[in-house]
Amino acid sequence: MKKIIVLLFLPIVAFGQSKFAQLDQELPTPNEYRTAGGAPGHNYYQQKADYKIDIKLDDKTQVLSGVETITYTNNSPDKLEYLWLQLDQNIYQPGSDAQLISIEKMEDFKSIGDIERKTFYYEGGFKIDEITSVSGGKMKYFINKTMMRIDLDKALLPKGSISFKVKWWYNINDRSKVGGRSGLEYFKNEDNYIYTIAQFFPRMCVYNDVEGWQNKQFLGAGEFALPFGDYTVNISVPSDHIVGATGELQNSSSCLNLEQRNRMKAALNSDSPILIVTQEEAEEAEKEKSTNYKSWTFKATNVRDFAFASSRKFMWDAQNVKVNDKNVLCMSYYPKEGNPLWERYSTKLVAHTIKTYSKYTVDYPYPVAISVHTDRIGMEYPMICFNGGRPESDGTYSEQTKYGMWGVIIHEVGHNFFPMIINSDERQWTWMDEGLNTFVQYLTEQEWERGYPSRRGPAYLIADYMRGDKNFISPIMTNSESIWQFGNNAYGKPATALNILRETVMGRELFDYAFKTYCERWKFKHPTPADFFRTMEDASAVDLDWFWRGWFYTTDHVDISLDKVVGGDISSMNPTETKAALKSANEKKDQFIGDTRNKTSIKETVNEKDSTIDDFYANREINEVDALDLKEYNDLLDGLTEDQKKLLNSDKKLYELTFSNLGGLVMPIIIEVKFVDESVEVIRIPAEIWRKQENKVTKVFLFDKEAVSFRVDPFLETGDTDLNNNSFPPVLQPTRYELFKQKSTRENPMQRQKRVDQLNKKKD
């Protein structure tokens, strides 16, 4: 019940409050576990879960079976009467909640193929054979959908440990039919498989000071909350398979031939990829299809999960990258279908990502980092990730395919840092891993290629989403399973927010220091949103509560309108000049049409007929300078200092600008001023200008020369959703029309060039 209150309370409380109200009520009270500055407290604790797992992958039946021994250590101050484990494969059980709650419409079923998919049956989910103590005694357990409770005979005391065994199996899901983050891809022409296997074993839930057991059901969107531990995993696969996995291979002498082991040694000292398994070797294995089995053994220390990939189709290359004084072996596994893209780019991208993320977050602590080629997904695990990006069958590819592959590899390898090292709760807050990771992905992409067309990060890219229908937009601070527009909410908007903090609100130096402080504080720990918010302020001395409130707790958007500009000179107060100027202005002012017509339509007025009508005021010239005007002016000058006299006689210009906050999201006001001499000045006003007047503010500027135009957000850095009201004089922004595109069957540019080359060859 506590968790439901928190989820609903956070977004609702934010509405109706001052945009600059502090977040005291929304954030949890600091305590001995988490400090007011956002750091782990003096009594911070976390549990440990160690695993020894023996598994077999049956290549004939596509069944994965295993026995695992879990040693669970209770570092909390609490007695634990039961343990909770995650059974994520159970979302594939017939009739699971994940299937029942999916929203469907008749319009989703437009063909017989759509209906066929509806009738497709897959017997998914874990089959738990038994759970026993290490001595063989049976243990009581209860399965509640995707969670399993183990009831203990005696409570597990603080600082105590317990070991137990779980025996299980399940049918591996075909991703083309069932979907999923892991599973198999079948190659019909060869009758071969690529297995990318994760969430494959019952895993301990997190128990912590924030919510006790994190046993929220897995519905498919909210990913995983996991404790750290040490793993030893034996993976039995067909003897011609190549296996990549979390951790370091322990028995290379029995898994690789001598030539492959020598290639591996060379890769350990190479700064460019070296093939360990060649395409020729992989193609030979594809044909042979051994029925014998062998076991690959991997060990991993201080990781929160384990995953692996296995196939006889795999090529395998590797290179070393240095992170300070530590060597990291960067590797890629891919079939021939991935080439030429994968052999050219994958491992280089892994190395670049590890190096760049280490610069902005923490030094990469693990010995290996792996990218595995799959057909269409991107998913991350400690030291290994599964990535799409497949060329056409003729080896050509579009630019979109190339950038898609680059982006997904950087993103998924980057997940080693968020959340595999900085271990946030993905089941609760997707943005804490996806959003932070997407932000550093953007930085990494820009260091890979100048002008890299990043999909997310720059502020202007979020404008379309932010101005959208608020019925289908969620605050970032929404539970992972309840988010509208998952990609924009959990990836795009938080990444944009951090980019705005870095470029506009805090500046790069302050932001980078604070962000790295957060990462260092919480590496190998379990941070919460409050820890992130507090650390960023604590390490920078910048009050950001207004920013977190607007960007993370509301669905407001940025739309700052430049409503009005009023300009004027500093008056010299000299009556000769001021009255002459008034007279000239009066003569030039526009005439009311009625006055113009009355000059001819009224032949004679009363005062024109009767000379007694006009009095003192009738013929007085109000703009004539008299002796008293001159005396008053001289008296004024006598009372001024020399500096005041200079200012009075200067040619400075005054301008009053009026701004409206139409979108509700307060932001700094960035103004570009262009002057009559074509020079430009940029003025940056902090967001605090809105602190007392949240809807409309005015600001007066004094310049040495005449301004000819003003423009708000000239560098597209705040995510302003309407640029048409940003300029004075008004400047109409061109409308972007998205052209209707039918499903393209046209060749990609590489294919076209091939045909051009063939034609040129014929001519020659």
N, C-alpha and C positions, 0 to 999 in steps of 0.2 A: 504493500500500500504506500509505503514511503516513496518508492520510486515513481509511482504514478503522480503523486502530488508534486514532486520536483519537476517532472516533465511538463506538467501543465502550468505550474506556477511561474516558471522562468519567463516564457514569452508574454504571459498575460500581465504580469506586474509592470512590465516595461511601458505598456501603453498608458497614456494619460499623465505620465510623470514628466517633469522637466527634462529636456534633452541633456542637460548638464548635471542632473542628479547623480550622486555617487552610486556605485553598485553594491553598497553595503548590504542591502536587503536581499539582493539576488544571489550574492555569493555566499558560500558556507562560512561559518565562523572559523577563523584560524584556531589551530589546536596543537597539541604536542606532535601530531603526525604531519601536519602541513602548516607552514608558517604564513604570517600575514604578508611576507615579502614574496611568496610563491615558491619557496624552497622546501625540500623534505625536512620535516621537523626532527627534533632530537630523539623521538621515539618512533620514527617512521619504520615500518616493517613491510615485508612481503614474503609470500609463501614460495616454496620451491617444489618443483615436480620433476623427478628424474625418471627416465624411461629406458628400459631394455626391451627391444622389440625384435621378434623373428617373424618375417612375413614371406609369403609365397605368392607370386603372380602367375596364375594359370593362363597361358597364352592360348589354350584350346577353348576354354569355357569362359574366359574373361571374368574370372572370379579372383578376388584378392582375399587371402585369409591370413590370420596372424594371432600370435600370442604375445602379450606385452606384460612386463612387470613394472609397476609404477611404485616408486618410493616417494611418498608425500611428506614434506616436513612442515610442521606448523610453527611458524615464527611469530604468529600473532599472540596477543595476551589472552586469547579466548579459548575455552574448551570447545571442541568441535564434536558434536554427537553424530554427525553424518557428513559425507563427502558428496559433492556434485561433480558429475562428468558431463561433457558435451558429446552428443551423438548427432553430429551435423548431417551425416548421410541420411538420417531419418526424414529429411524433407522430401526424399524421393519415395518414401513409403506410399502406397496407394491410399488416398484419402487423407493425406497429411494436411495440416493447417495451411502450409504454403500453397498447396494446390486449391484448397477450398476457398481461400480468401482472394484468389486472383480474380479480378473483374473482367468479365467477358461481355461482348455484344454480338448480336447476330451478324453485324457487318464485318466481324473478324473472320467469318467463315464464308469466303467468297468462291472457294473451289473445292473439289472433291479431296484435294490434298490437305486443305485446312481441316476438313472433317476427319480425314484419315489420321491426322496428328492428334485430334481430340480423342480418337478411339485407341491410340497407341498405348499398350500396356507394358510397364517396366516394373519388375519386382525389385524395387530398390530398398535401401535402408539396411542398417546393421542387423546381423543375426548374432545375438550374444549367446554363445554356447555355454559359458560358465564363468563365474567370478569366484576366485578362491584366495585364501591366504597363501603365503609362500610355503607354508607347511602342508597345504592341500585341503584345508578345511573350507567348506562352502560358506560364502558370505551372502547375506541378505541384500537384495537390491530391488529397486522399483524404477521402471522406465516411464517417464512422463514426456511423451512425444520426442523432442530433440534433447531432452535432459534425462540423466540417470542418477538416482540417489543411491548411495551405498550406506546402509545402516551399520554402524559400528557396535560391537558388543560392549566396548568400553570407549568412553570419550577420549579423543586425541587431545592430550594436554599441551599447553604451551611448551615450545622447544622439543616436543616429541615428534617421532616419525612413525609411519606405517608403510608397509610394503604389501602389495597384493597383485594378483594376476587376473587378466581379462583375456578370454579366448573368444574370437569373433571372426566373421567373414561377411562379404557382401558382393553383389554383382556390380561390376564396374559400369558406370553409365556411359553411353555413347552420346557425346556432346551434340552431335548433329541431330539427334532425335529427342534428347532429354534436356540438353543444355547443361549448365553447371560450370563451376570454376575449375574443376579438374575432371578427369575421365579419360576416354580413349578417342582416337581418331582412326577410322578404318580406311585402308587403301585397297579398294576392290580389285584393281587390275593385278595387284601383286599378292593379294590376300595377306596383307601385313598391317601391323598396328603401330601407332605411337601412343604410349601411355604417359600421361602427365598426372601424377597421383598426389592428392592432398586431402586434408580432412578425412584421412583414411583409417584413423584409429581413435578409439574413445580417449578424449583429452580432458585433463583437469580444468575445471572452471577457476576463475580468479576469486579469491577471498581477500577482501581488503577493508581498510578503515572507512571507506566512503559508503558502501552499501552492503557489506557482508558478502554473501555469495552473489556473484554476477551470473545468475541462472535464468536470465531472460531468454525466452524461446527463440530459436533461430527460424526466421521466416523467409530468409533469402537475401535481404538487402543489408541488414546490419551484420557486419563481419564479426571478427573474432576477438575475444578478450582472453588472454592466456598468460599463465605464470612462466617464469624462466626456469630452466633446468638443464641437465646434461643428458645426452642421448647416445646410446649405442644401438645401431639398427643393422640387422642382417637381412639382406634383400635377395631372395632366391628367384632367379629369372632364367629364361632360356639361355644357354651358354653362348649364343651368338649375339645376345643383346649387349648394348652399351648403356650404362647407368650413370646418371648424374644425380646428385642428392645434396641435401643440407649436410655440411660437415666435410671432413677429410677422409678420403679413401684409405683404409687400413691394410688392404690385402691386394695391392696392385700387382704383385708378382703372380697371383693366381687368376687375375682378371684380364691382364694385358700381356701381350707378347713382348719379347725383349725389345724389338724395334719401337713399339709404341711407348715402352717405358723410357727408352732413350730420347724419344721425341718430347716426352713429358719433362725430362731433365733439362732439355734445351729450352723449353718454354718457360721454365722457372727463372731463366736469366735473359729472356727476350723481351724487348719493348714493342714487338709487333707479333701478330698471331702466328703460331706454328701449328700445323695439323698434327694431331695425335692419332686420329683415325681418319683416313682419307676417303674421298668419294668412291674410289675403286674398291676399297675394303668394305665400305658400307653396301655397295651394290652387290658385291659377292655374297655378303651375309643375307641380303634380301632374297637371293635365289636359293641358298642352301637350306635355310629354316631348320636349324638344329632342334631336336626334341630332347636333348640333354639339358640339365639345369646346373647352374653354378651360383654361388652366393657372393654378393658384394657387401662388404662391411664398412660402415661409416660411423664416425664419432663426431659429435658436436658438443661444445661446451658453452653454457650460459646462453642458450637460445630459447625462444618461446614456442617453437613449432618445428615440424620436420616435414619435408616433401621430397619427392623424387620423380625422375623421368626415366623411362626405359623403352628401348626399341632397337631392333636390328638395323633400322634404317639410318641411324645417327652417324653423321660425321661429327668430329669433335676437334675444336682448336682451342688454343690457350696462349696467354701472354702474361707477363708480370707487370704490375704497376706499383710504384713506391708511394706509400702514404707516410710522410715523414720518414722514420727509419724502419717501417714495417713493410714487408713484401706481401702483396695480395695477388693471388693467381686468378686472373679473369678468364672465363671460359664460355664457350657456346657449343650447344648441341643442336644439330639441324639435319634434316634429310635433304636429298638432292633437290626436292621441290622448293627448298628455300633459296637456292642459288639462282643468280649470282649475288643477290642482295646480302645474304647472311654471311658468306665467307668474306665479303668485302667490308662489312660494317659492324656486325653484331658485337664481336669481342672488343673492338676499338671503342664502341659506345659504352660497353660495360666499364672499361678502364677509365674513360673520361668521366663517367657518372660517379664512380667511386671517388675519384680524385676531387671533383668539383664539390660534391656533397660534403666531403670531409672538410673542405675549406670553410663552408658556411655553417656546418652543424658540429659534428664530432668526428674524430679520426675513426675511419672504418676499422672495427676491431677483429673481424673474422679473417680466416686464412684464404677463403675463396669467395668468388662471386660469379654466378652462373646465369646465362640467358638460354632458354630452351625454346625452339621454334614450334609453334602450334598453328592450327588453321585459322583461328579467329578470335582468340581471347587474350586478355592480359591479366595475369594474376601473380601475386607475390608471396614469397615465404622466405625464411631466413636463408641467406646465401644463394637462393635459387628462385627464378621466376619463369613464367610461361608467357610467351609473347607471339603475337600475330605479325603479319606482314609478308604475304606470299606473292611472288611474281607470277606472271602468266606462264602457261605450260611451255611457251617458246623461250622463256628466260627474260622477256621484256617486262617492263613495269611502268606504271604511271608515276608522275611526280607525287601524286597524292599517296600512292602506296609506299613510296620511299619515305616521305615525311611521317606517314602513319607508323611505319616500322620504327623509325628513329625515335619518335615521340613515345611510343609504348615501351620500348626498351629502357629509355631514360627514366620514364615514370616508374616502371615496375622494379628496376634495379634500385631506384631511389627509395622505394618502400623498405629497403633494408634499414633505413634510418627512421622512417615513420611508417609503421609502428613497431618494426622488429627490434629496434634498439631503444628509441624513445617510445615506450610501450603504452600508448593510450588505449582507451576502451572503445573499440570500434563498434561493439554491439550497441553502445549508447550514443556515441558522438562520431559519426563518420567524418566530419570536417577536420577533426584533430589529426587524422592521418592523411586523408585524401587532399584536404585543402592545403595543409602545410607542405605536403609532398609536391603538390602541383605548383606551389609557389617556387620551391627550390628547383623543380623541373624547369620552370621558365628561365631561371638564372643559368641553369646548365645548358639549355638549348641555345641561349644567346652566346655562350662561350664556345659552343660547338661550331656554329656557322654565323657569320655576321649577317644580320637581317633575317635570321631564322623566323619563319612564319608561325610563331607560337599560337596555339588555339586559345590558351587561357593565360591570364596574368595581367596584360595591359588593361588599364581602366576602361578605355573606350569599348573594349570587346564585351563588357558586361552590360552596357547600356540598354540593349534590346530586351534582355531578360528583366532588368530592374524596372523598366517602364511597363511591363506586361500586366496582365490581369491578376490582381492581388488575390483573387479566389484560388489561384493555382500557383501561388508562391508561398513558401514557408520561411519563417525566420531560420537563420543558420542554427540557432539553438533549439533544434527540434530533433527528437529521437530518430535514429537512422531508419527505422521501419516506417516512419510517418511522413517522410519528406516528399513534397511535390517537386518535380523537375530535379531529379537526383543529381545529374551532372552539373547543372548550373548552381544548385544549392550547396552541394558538398565539395565540389571541386573548384568551380569557377569563381563564385562569389568570395569565399575565404581567401583564395589565392590572390584575387584582385585587391581585397582589403589589405593584405600584407604588403602588396606592391605599393599601394597608396601610402601606407604607413612609412615604407622605406623611402619612397621618392618625394613625398609631399608633406607629410605630417611630422615625421621625426628626422628625416635625412638619413643617408646611407650609413654614416659612421655610428650614430646612436642606435639605429635599428639593428645593424649587423652585430654590434656588441651585445645588445639585449637578447637578440634571437639566439646567438651562440651560447649565452649564459643559460637560457632556458634549456637548450639541448644538453649542455654539460651537466646541469643540475639533475636532469631527469633521464639520462641514459641508463638503461637497464633497470628502470623504475616505471611506476604507473602514474603518470600525470593526469590531472583533470583540467577542464577549461579554466577554472579559477587559478590553478597553478600557472597556466600560460599567461592569463591576463595580468596577474599580479607580478610575475617575473618581468614582463615587458615594461611595466611601469617602474618596478623596483630598480632595475638595472639602467634606466634611462633618465629618471627624474622628469618624465613627461606624464601628465595626467591624461590618461586615455579612456577614462570611464565613459565619456561622451561618445567616443568612437566605438567601443565595444557595444554600448547600448544601441546605437543607431544601426551599425552594420550587422551585428550578431543577434540582437534580440527583437528587431522589428523588420517589417517589409517595406519601410520607407525607401525612397529613391532620391537620387541627387538631381535637382533641377533648380539651379540658381539663376534667376532672371535679373538682367540689368534693365530696370524699368525706366529710369529717367536720368538724364544728365543736364545739370544747370551750370552754366559757365559764366565767368565774369572777370573783369580786371580789378586790381587794387586801385581804388580811387586816390588820386593825388590830393584831393580836397581843394585844389585851386579853383575858385569859382569861375574864372575865365574859361578854364578847360571843361569843367563839369557842366556849366550851363550851355556852352556851345555844343557839347555832345548831346545834351537833352533836346536842344532845339533841332539839331540835325536828325535825331532819332524820331522826333515828333513829326517832322516833315516827311520822313520816309515811311512812316507806319501805314499799314493798310487802312483803306477807307471803307467804312460801313456802306453797303450799297444804298441804304435808305438816305444817308447824308448826301451821297453823290446825286441821286435822283432829285432830292429836295432843292438842290441848287437851281434846277430849271423848272420844277413843277410848282414851287412856291415863288410867285412873282415878287412879293414884298411882305416882309414880316412886320409886326407891330412896331418893334423898336426902330425899324428902318423908316417908318412913317412918323413916329413920335420921338423927338429928340430928348424929351424929358425922361424917357425910360432908362437910358444907359446911366450908370453911376460910376464910382471909382473903379470897380472891377471890370467894367466892360472893355476898356481899351488898354488895360495894364499888360505890359509885356513881362511875363513871369520869368523868362530866361535871360533878361538883361542884367548885367553885373552893375551893382551900385557900390557906393563908398563903404557902406556898412558890411557888405559881403567881403570886401578886401580887408577891412579892419579885423573882422572875425577870423579870417584866414591867417592873418599875421599873428594874431593872438594865439591861435592853435599851434603855429610853428614854434613860437617862443616856448611853449610848454613841452616840446618833444626833445628827446635825446638825438644825438647825431645818427645813431643806428636806426632809430625810428624814422628820421627824415629820409635816410637812404631807402628804407623799405617803402616809404610812402611814394617815393619817386621812381621806384623800380618798375619793371615791366612784367612782374610776375602775374600768373593767371590762377584764378580760383575755380575749382570744379566740385560740385556736389553730385555724388552718384547715389542712386537709390537702388537697393537690391531686395528682391523677394525670394524667400525660400519656398518654392512651390512644391518640391518633392517631399519635404519633411525631414530629409536627412541632412543634418548640419555638416558643413565641410568648410575647409579654408576657402577663401576667395582669392583666386589668382587672376590678376588683371594685367593685360598687355596694353600699354598706352603708346600710340604713335603720334608723333609731333609733326608740325608743319615743315620742319627741316628734314623729315623722313627718318629721324632717329627714333629709337624704341626704348621704353623702360618697362620692366616687369615688376609689379608690386604684389607681395604675398602677405595676405592678412590671415592670421590664425583663426581657426574655427570658433574660438572663444568670443569673437565679435557678436555671435548670436546668443550669448549666454543669458541676456536679459530680454532681448527681443528676438524670439525664435522665428518670426515670420517675415519681418521687414526691418532693414537697417539702412542707415545713410552714413556716408563717409565723405569728408571734404579733403581735397588734395590741392596742394600749392605747387605749381610748376614754374620754371623759369621761362617757358615758351608756350606757345599756343598748341593745344592738343587738337588733333583732327579725328581721332577715333579711339574707342575703348572696346576691349574684348575680354570676356570672362572665360577662364579655362582654355587658354590658347594652346596648351601642350597636351590637351586631352588626358589629363592626369587625375581627374576626380570622378570619372564615370558619369558626367552630366548627360542626362537623357534627352535634352532638347537644346540643341545648339542654335536654334533660330532666335531665341531670346537672350543670347549672350553678347550681342554686339550693339554698339552705338557709334555711328548711325547703323540701323538694322542691316544685317547681311543675311540673305536667304540661303540656307544650306541646301545643296542639291539632294533631292529625294533618291533614296536607293531602292530600286525596283529589283526584286528577285525574279529573274526570268524563269518561266516554267520549263522544267527540263524533263523530258521523257527518259525512261531507262535507256542508257546509252549502250549501243552495240558497236560503237565505233572503236577503231584501233587506238592504242595509246601512242604517244609521239615516237617512242622507240620502234614500234612496229611500222609506223609510217616511214620512218627514216630507213628502215631495212628495205622497204619497197622502192624508195627513192634511190638507194644505193644499187639495187638490182637493175633499175631502169638505166642509171648512168653506166653501169657495167656493160649493158647490152649496146648502148650507143658507142662505147669505146671499142 
